[in-house]
């Protein structure tokens, strides 16, 4: 299960948020509003489970969101 814990919008310029995968990981995101309908974002996710934690340094993701 994946839960979005919260997302804060700062004047429609950028957003900060966090999410949680039940007993697996936690992540944080930053979303920057480039123009009307176009956003670019970054997400960092790290494992919570002790078997996986320490084997990696988490994941880094870049993404683009286009609103039509």
SULGI-V106874 format. One line per field, one symbol per residue. phi: phi as a letter, one per 40 degrees, with the letter a starting at -180 (. if undefined). psi: psi as a letter, one per 40 degrees, with the letter a starting at -180 (. if undefined). burial: I if it has 9 or more other ideal C-beta (glycine too) atoms within 8 Angstrom, else O. A space follows every 50 residues. Layout:
phi = ???
psi = ???
burial = ???
This chain:
phi = .bbcciabbbgfbabbaaaabdfbababbbbbccacgbbbbbbbbbcbcc ccdgcbbgbbbbabbbcb
psi = ihhhdihhhgffdiiiiiihhhfdiiiiihhhhdahehihihhhhiidhd ddhedifiihhhihhhh.
burial = OOOOOOIOOOOOOOIIIIIIIOOOIIIIIIIIIOOOOIIIIIIIIIIOIO OOIOOOOOOOOOOOIOOO
